[in-house]
């Protein structure tokens, strides 16, 4: 979220909020207002039918548009939706820190 915010706010001046914490608070408040009953409620998100989950993501995540760095960093909600269409074995989730710590040989072993 920070790197995306810094690009949009500090680099390109697309976001008028120049303080990361304030910008995140504003974005998270907007997400909460979008749907209070689903905000940070993973168990309810899991129970939603696929069409309702997709509608929630489209509406509250604003289609993943630019400056939506708070919601685009919420990988779990997006993965929850994607897992409705693809097998778990088709995903490889890595933390950036782990990937950067790998040498070339270990990185190549990740490829099928």
C-alpha positions as CSV (number, residue, x, y, z in Angstrom):
1,X,0.0,0.0,0.0
2,X,2.8,2.4,0.9
3,X,4.6,2.2,-2.4
4,X,1.4,2.7,-4.4
5,X,0.4,5.6,-2.2
6,X,3.8,7.2,-2.5
7,X,3.7,6.9,-6.3
8,X,0.2,8.4,-6.6
9,X,0.4,11.0,-3.8
10,X,4.0,12.1,-3.8
11,X,5.2,11.2,-7.3
12,X,2.2,12.0,-9.5
13,X,0.1,14.2,-7.2
14,X,-3.0,12.2,-7.9
15,X,-3.9,11.9,-4.2
16,X,-4.1,15.2,-2.3
17,X,-3.5,13.5,1.1
18,X,0.3,13.7,1.6
19,X,0.4,11.8,4.9
20,X,0.3,8.0,4.5
21,X,-1.5,7.2,7.8
22,X,-4.2,9.9,7.1
23,X,-4.6,8.6,3.5
24,X,-5.1,5.0,4.7
25,X,-7.5,6.1,7.4
26,X,-9.6,8.0,4.8
27,X,-9.6,5.0,2.4
28,X,-10.5,2.5,5.2
29,X,-13.3,4.8,6.4
30,X,-14.7,4.8,2.8
31,X,-14.5,1.0,2.7
32,X,-16.3,0.7,6.0
33,X,-19.1,3.1,4.8
34,X,-19.5,1.1,1.6
35,X,-20.7,-1.9,3.5
36,X,-20.6,-1.8,7.3
37,X,-21.7,-5.4,7.7
38,X,-18.9,-6.9,5.6
39,X,-16.1,-4.5,6.7
40,X,-13.3,-6.7,8.2
41,X,-15.7,-9.6,8.5
42,X,-14.0,-12.5,6.8
43,X,-16.5,-15.1,7.9
44,X,-19.4,-13.1,6.3
45,X,-17.4,-12.6,3.1
46,X,-16.8,-16.4,3.0
47,X,-20.5,-17.1,3.3
48,X,-21.5,-14.7,0.4
49,X,-22.6,-16.3,-2.8
50,X,-20.1,-15.7,-5.6
51,X,-22.2,-13.1,-7.4
52,X,-22.7,-11.1,-4.1
53,X,-19.0,-11.3,-3.3
54,X,-18.2,-10.1,-6.8
55,X,-20.6,-7.2,-6.5
56,X,-19.1,-6.2,-3.2
57,X,-15.6,-6.2,-4.6
58,X,-16.6,-4.2,-7.6
59,X,-18.5,-1.6,-5.6
60,X,-16.4,-1.3,-2.5
61,X,-13.0,-1.9,-4.1
62,X,-13.9,0.5,-6.9
63,X,-12.9,-2.0,-9.6
64,X,-9.3,-1.8,-8.4
65,X,-8.8,1.7,-9.9
66,X,-5.8,3.9,-9.3
67,X,-5.4,5.3,-5.8
68,X,-7.3,2.4,-4.3
69,X,-4.1,1.3,-2.5
70,X,-5.9,0.3,0.7
71,X,-8.3,-2.2,-0.9
72,X,-5.8,-3.4,-3.5
73,X,-3.6,-4.5,-0.6
74,X,-6.3,-6.6,0.8
75,X,-5.2,-9.8,-0.9
76,X,-7.4,-12.1,1.2
77,X,-10.7,-10.7,-0.2
78,X,-9.5,-10.9,-3.7
79,X,-8.1,-14.4,-3.3
80,X,-11.3,-15.5,-1.7
81,X,-13.1,-14.5,-4.8
82,X,-10.5,-16.0,-7.2
83,X,-10.6,-19.3,-5.4
84,X,-14.2,-19.6,-6.4
85,X,-13.0,-20.0,-10.0
86,X,-9.5,-21.5,-9.8
87,X,-8.1,-24.5,-7.9
88,X,-5.9,-23.6,-4.8
89,X,-3.0,-25.5,-6.5
90,X,-3.0,-22.9,-9.3
91,X,-1.9,-20.1,-6.9
92,X,1.5,-19.3,-5.6
93,X,1.5,-16.6,-2.9
94,X,4.8,-15.2,-1.9
95,X,5.8,-12.5,0.5
96,X,8.0,-9.9,-1.1
97,X,10.6,-10.3,1.6
98,X,10.8,-14.0,1.0
99,X,11.2,-13.6,-2.7
100,X,14.0,-11.0,-2.3
101,X,15.8,-13.4,0.1
102,X,15.9,-16.2,-2.4
103,X,18.8,-16.8,-4.7
104,X,18.4,-17.4,-8.4
105,X,18.3,-21.2,-8.1
106,X,15.5,-21.1,-5.5
107,X,13.6,-18.6,-7.5
108,X,13.8,-20.8,-10.7
109,X,12.5,-23.8,-8.7
110,X,9.2,-21.9,-8.3
111,X,8.6,-22.2,-12.0
112,X,6.6,-25.2,-13.2
